[in-house]
Amino acid sequence: MAKILLVEDDANLGRSLSSWLEAEKYSVEWVLKGSHAVERLEAYSYDLVILDWELPEIEGWQIAEKFRKNGGTTPIIMLTGKDASPDMVKGLDSGADDYLTKPFEISVLLARLRSLLRRPTDYAGSVIKLKNFELDTRTKTVTKDGKPIKLQPKEFAILEFLMRNPNKIFSTDELLKRVWTDSSVVSSESLYTYMKTLRKKLSDGDGVCPVKTVHSQGYSFEG
């Protein structure tokens, strides 16, 4: 059973959300103040945080920012009445993984929640560091020993997925399903081409690459 921290100062909405989530078999802890949320996040572990933007004492985006700076990796869904693009960017840049504008359908919140809970447990925020590689999901940049590596968008997406799941082998079919969108039309041959160019860009002078081709099984990032 996933454990969720709900931070919402609107008593009616908080009560409704708690009931809906518990009906879906989630364990819910509900707090109304930002300071209480900070205390809970420092003392306990959660599988997901649902965080309102406008809170007494400290705003939601500030809580998210503080949590991420302290190394917190728990997925965060930000709830807000602010729907302007700059506000959305601010919320995501503070460390939120998703952003839902009020009013919203509970079915949409539950779908977003399930999606984030399927995320690998070793998710490490916007910056992933493995070996001598560093990948930043916000700036869409990759560096090796501090030097930038220029990747195409799909190469970046493949590398991000593999780095989020180090030392795990994924077949061609698994990568096609988990990196490409449902509406994308792509073949295994296209994936092979992407992997070939990606491995070439990541390889050192001796041809050693952290992305390994495992015979008859698939691909893996050796972490």
Contacts in CASP RR format, 6 or more apart in sequence:
PFRMAT RR
TARGET T0000
AUTHOR 0000-0000-0000
METHOD contacts of the structure
MODEL  1
MAKILLVEDDANLGRSLSSWLEAEKYSVEWVLKGSHAVERLEAYSYDLVI
LDWELPEIEGWQIAEKFRKNGGTTPIIMLTGKDASPDMVKGLDSGADDYL
TKPFEISVLLARLRSLLRRPTDYAGSVIKLKNFELDTRTKTVTKDGKPIK
LQPKEFAILEFLMRNPNKIFSTDELLKRVWTDSSVVSSESLYTYMKTLRK
KLSDGDGVCPVKTVHSQGYSFEG
1 25 0 8 1.000
1 26 0 8 1.000
1 27 0 8 1.000
2 26 0 8 1.000
2 27 0 8 1.000
2 47 0 8 1.000
2 48 0 8 1.000
2 117 0 8 1.000
3 26 0 8 1.000
3 27 0 8 1.000
3 29 0 8 1.000
3 45 0 8 1.000
3 46 0 8 1.000
3 47 0 8 1.000
4 21 0 8 1.000
4 26 0 8 1.000
4 27 0 8 1.000
4 28 0 8 1.000
4 29 0 8 1.000
4 46 0 8 1.000
4 47 0 8 1.000
4 48 0 8 1.000
4 49 0 8 1.000
4 50 0 8 1.000
4 113 0 8 1.000
5 29 0 8 1.000
5 31 0 8 1.000
5 37 0 8 1.000
5 40 0 8 1.000
5 41 0 8 1.000
5 44 0 8 1.000
5 46 0 8 1.000
5 48 0 8 1.000
5 49 0 8 1.000
5 50 0 8 1.000
6 14 0 8 1.000
6 17 0 8 1.000
6 18 0 8 1.000
6 21 0 8 1.000
6 28 0 8 1.000
6 29 0 8 1.000
6 30 0 8 1.000
6 31 0 8 1.000
6 50 0 8 1.000
7 30 0 8 1.000
7 31 0 8 1.000
7 32 0 8 1.000
7 34 0 8 1.000
7 36 0 8 1.000
7 37 0 8 1.000
7 49 0 8 1.000
7 50 0 8 1.000
7 51 0 8 1.000
7 52 0 8 1.000
7 55 0 8 1.000
7 60 0 8 1.000
7 63 0 8 1.000
8 14 0 8 1.000
8 17 0 8 1.000
8 30 0 8 1.000
8 32 0 8 1.000
8 50 0 8 1.000
8 52 0 8 1.000
8 79 0 8 1.000
9 32 0 8 1.000
9 33 0 8 1.000
9 34 0 8 1.000
9 52 0 8 1.000
9 54 0 8 1.000
9 55 0 8 1.000
9 56 0 8 1.000
10 52 0 8 1.000
11 32 0 8 1.000
14 30 0 8 1.000
15 30 0 8 1.000
17 28 0 8 1.000
17 30 0 8 1.000
17 50 0 8 1.000
17 106 0 8 1.000
17 109 0 8 1.000
18 28 0 8 1.000
18 30 0 8 1.000
20 106 0 8 1.000
20 110 0 8 1.000
21 28 0 8 1.000
22 28 0 8 1.000
24 110 0 8 1.000
29 40 0 8 1.000
29 44 0 8 1.000
29 46 0 8 1.000
31 37 0 8 1.000
31 40 0 8 1.000
32 55 0 8 1.000
32 56 0 8 1.000
33 55 0 8 1.000
33 56 0 8 1.000
33 57 0 8 1.000
34 55 0 8 1.000
34 56 0 8 1.000
34 57 0 8 1.000
34 58 0 8 1.000
34 60 0 8 1.000
34 63 0 8 1.000
35 56 0 8 1.000
35 57 0 8 1.000
35 58 0 8 1.000
37 49 0 8 1.000
37 51 0 8 1.000
37 55 0 8 1.000
37 58 0 8 1.000
37 60 0 8 1.000
37 63 0 8 1.000
38 58 0 8 1.000
38 63 0 8 1.000
38 66 0 8 1.000
38 67 0 8 1.000
40 46 0 8 1.000
41 49 0 8 1.000
41 63 0 8 1.000
41 67 0 8 1.000
41 72 0 8 1.000
41 74 0 8 1.000
42 70 0 8 1.000
45 74 0 8 1.000
46 74 0 8 1.000
47 74 0 8 1.000
47 75 0 8 1.000
47 117 0 8 1.000
48 74 0 8 1.000
48 75 0 8 1.000
48 76 0 8 1.000
48 77 0 8 1.000
48 113 0 8 1.000
48 116 0 8 1.000
48 117 0 8 1.000
49 67 0 8 1.000
49 74 0 8 1.000
49 75 0 8 1.000
49 76 0 8 1.000
49 77 0 8 1.000
50 76 0 8 1.000
50 77 0 8 1.000
50 79 0 8 1.000
50 109 0 8 1.000
50 113 0 8 1.000
51 60 0 8 1.000
51 63 0 8 1.000
51 64 0 8 1.000
51 76 0 8 1.000
51 77 0 8 1.000
51 78 0 8 1.000
51 79 0 8 1.000
51 96 0 8 1.000
52 60 0 8 1.000
52 78 0 8 1.000
52 79 0 8 1.000
52 80 0 8 1.000
53 59 0 8 1.000
53 60 0 8 1.000
53 61 0 8 1.000
53 78 0 8 1.000
53 79 0 8 1.000
53 80 0 8 1.000
53 81 0 8 1.000
53 82 0 8 1.000
53 87 0 8 1.000
53 91 0 8 1.000
54 60 0 8 1.000
54 80 0 8 1.000
54 81 0 8 1.000
55 63 0 8 1.000
60 78 0 8 1.000
60 94 0 8 1.000
61 78 0 8 1.000
61 90 0 8 1.000
61 91 0 8 1.000
61 94 0 8 1.000
61 96 0 8 1.000
62 94 0 8 1.000
64 76 0 8 1.000
64 78 0 8 1.000
64 91 0 8 1.000
64 94 0 8 1.000
64 95 0 8 1.000
64 96 0 8 1.000
65 94 0 8 1.000
65 95 0 8 1.000
67 74 0 8 1.000
67 76 0 8 1.000
67 95 0 8 1.000
68 94 0 8 1.000
68 95 0 8 1.000
68 125 0 8 1.000
68 126 0 8 1.000
72 125 0 8 1.000
73 123 0 8 1.000
73 124 0 8 1.000
73 125 0 8 1.000
75 97 0 8 1.000
75 98 0 8 1.000
75 116 0 8 1.000
75 117 0 8 1.000
75 119 0 8 1.000
75 123 0 8 1.000
76 95 0 8 1.000
76 96 0 8 1.000
76 97 0 8 1.000
76 98 0 8 1.000
77 96 0 8 1.000
77 97 0 8 1.000
77 98 0 8 1.000
77 99 0 8 1.000
77 100 0 8 1.000
77 109 0 8 1.000
77 112 0 8 1.000
77 113 0 8 1.000
77 116 0 8 1.000
78 91 0 8 1.000
78 92 0 8 1.000
78 96 0 8 1.000
78 98 0 8 1.000
78 99 0 8 1.000
78 100 0 8 1.000
79 100 0 8 1.000
79 102 0 8 1.000
79 104 0 8 1.000
80 87 0 8 1.000
80 91 0 8 1.000
80 99 0 8 1.000
80 100 0 8 1.000
80 101 0 8 1.000
80 102 0 8 1.000
81 101 0 8 1.000
81 102 0 8 1.000
82 88 0 8 1.000
82 101 0 8 1.000
83 101 0 8 1.000
88 99 0 8 1.000
91 99 0 8 1.000
92 99 0 8 1.000
93 138 0 8 1.000
95 125 0 8 1.000
95 126 0 8 1.000
97 116 0 8 1.000
97 119 0 8 1.000
98 112 0 8 1.000
98 115 0 8 1.000
98 116 0 8 1.000
100 108 0 8 1.000
100 109 0 8 1.000
100 112 0 8 1.000
119 164 0 8 1.000
120 164 0 8 1.000
120 165 0 8 1.000
122 164 0 8 1.000
122 165 0 8 1.000
122 166 0 8 1.000
123 164 0 8 1.000
124 164 0 8 1.000
125 137 0 8 1.000
126 136 0 8 1.000
126 137 0 8 1.000
126 138 0 8 1.000
127 134 0 8 1.000
127 135 0 8 1.000
127 136 0 8 1.000
127 137 0 8 1.000
128 134 0 8 1.000
128 135 0 8 1.000
128 137 0 8 1.000
128 160 0 8 1.000
128 163 0 8 1.000
128 164 0 8 1.000
129 135 0 8 1.000
130 163 0 8 1.000
130 166 0 8 1.000
130 210 0 8 1.000
130 221 0 8 1.000
130 223 0 8 1.000
131 210 0 8 1.000
131 222 0 8 1.000
131 223 0 8 1.000
132 144 0 8 1.000
132 145 0 8 1.000
133 142 0 8 1.000
133 143 0 8 1.000
133 144 0 8 1.000
133 163 0 8 1.000
133 202 0 8 1.000
133 210 0 8 1.000
134 142 0 8 1.000
134 143 0 8 1.000
134 146 0 8 1.000
135 141 0 8 1.000
135 142 0 8 1.000
135 156 0 8 1.000
135 159 0 8 1.000
135 160 0 8 1.000
135 163 0 8 1.000
136 142 0 8 1.000
137 160 0 8 1.000
140 153 0 8 1.000
140 156 0 8 1.000
141 148 0 8 1.000
142 148 0 8 1.000
142 149 0 8 1.000
142 151 0 8 1.000
142 156 0 8 1.000
142 159 0 8 1.000
143 149 0 8 1.000
144 202 0 8 1.000
149 201 0 8 1.000
149 202 0 8 1.000
150 201 0 8 1.000
151 159 0 8 1.000
151 198 0 8 1.000
151 201 0 8 1.000
152 194 0 8 1.000
152 197 0 8 1.000
154 179 0 8 1.000
154 194 0 8 1.000
155 194 0 8 1.000
155 197 0 8 1.000
155 198 0 8 1.000
155 201 0 8 1.000
157 179 0 8 1.000
158 175 0 8 1.000
158 179 0 8 1.000
158 194 0 8 1.000
158 195 0 8 1.000
158 198 0 8 1.000
159 198 0 8 1.000
159 202 0 8 1.000
159 211 0 8 1.000
159 221 0 8 1.000
161 170 0 8 1.000
161 175 0 8 1.000
161 178 0 8 1.000
161 179 0 8 1.000
162 170 0 8 1.000
162 211 0 8 1.000
162 219 0 8 1.000
162 220 0 8 1.000
162 221 0 8 1.000
163 221 0 8 1.000
165 221 0 8 1.000
166 220 0 8 1.000
166 221 0 8 1.000
166 222 0 8 1.000
166 223 0 8 1.000
167 220 0 8 1.000
167 221 0 8 1.000
167 222 0 8 1.000
167 223 0 8 1.000
168 220 0 8 1.000
169 214 0 8 1.000
169 217 0 8 1.000
169 218 0 8 1.000
169 219 0 8 1.000
169 220 0 8 1.000
170 178 0 8 1.000
170 218 0 8 1.000
170 219 0 8 1.000
170 220 0 8 1.000
171 217 0 8 1.000
171 218 0 8 1.000
172 188 0 8 1.000
172 191 0 8 1.000
172 192 0 8 1.000
172 218 0 8 1.000
173 188 0 8 1.000
175 191 0 8 1.000
175 218 0 8 1.000
175 219 0 8 1.000
176 186 0 8 1.000
176 188 0 8 1.000
176 191 0 8 1.000
180 186 0 8 1.000
195 211 0 8 1.000
195 213 0 8 1.000
195 219 0 8 1.000
198 211 0 8 1.000
199 209 0 8 1.000
199 211 0 8 1.000
199 213 0 8 1.000
200 209 0 8 1.000
202 209 0 8 1.000
202 210 0 8 1.000
202 211 0 8 1.000
203 209 0 8 1.000
210 221 0 8 1.000
210 222 0 8 1.000
210 223 0 8 1.000
211 219 0 8 1.000
211 220 0 8 1.000
211 221 0 8 1.000
211 222 0 8 1.000
212 219 0 8 1.000
212 220 0 8 1.000
212 221 0 8 1.000
212 222 0 8 1.000
213 219 0 8 1.000
214 220 0 8 1.000
END
